[in-house]
Amino acid sequence: TMKKPSPKKVTIFSGILMAICYASIASSHQLINSLTALHAVDYFLITCGEAGSHHLFVQIDDLKVVDDRQFNVVVVKDKVAFSAMNPDGKTSPVLRVGGGVGGYHVYVSQSMSDEKAANYQLIFHCEDIDNMHSDTSVVTKIDQP
């Protein structure tokens, strides 16, 4: 016969799991912005400042679907570029761009224009080799309509 875990153990385990999930979410950086014109590109410089930084984690999310447009995020570090596009109304696949400490150039564009601005959320954070959050900062270089 298989022993059932005690309610106390289940509660403790659930609490630990929730704390881990919360810590993971709380360690993310989120930047909310919008684009209207087709040619517009927002540009951010994200810096990984800790010696243990291994890569930059990035995702893009369409916050309010106003039409069929999609957002594209491009991350450039040294001589390497990666990109991801979100399915309309959903979050893009995760990008983990290796490059260690230093600046990552991040560009956000969209697939089409409209008279209304479309809002996006850029989720990012520097991580060590075990995907744990490390020191992250961001500067907005270009914020186009």
Buried (B, 14 or more C-beta within 10 A) or exposed (E): EEEEEEEEEEEEEEEEEEEEEEEEEEBEBEBEBBBBEEEBBBBBEBBBEBEBBBBBBBBBBBBEEBEEBBBBBBBBBEEEEBBBBBEEEEBBEEBEBEBBBBBBBBBBBBBEBBEEBBBBBBBBBBBBEEEBBBBBEBEEEEEBE
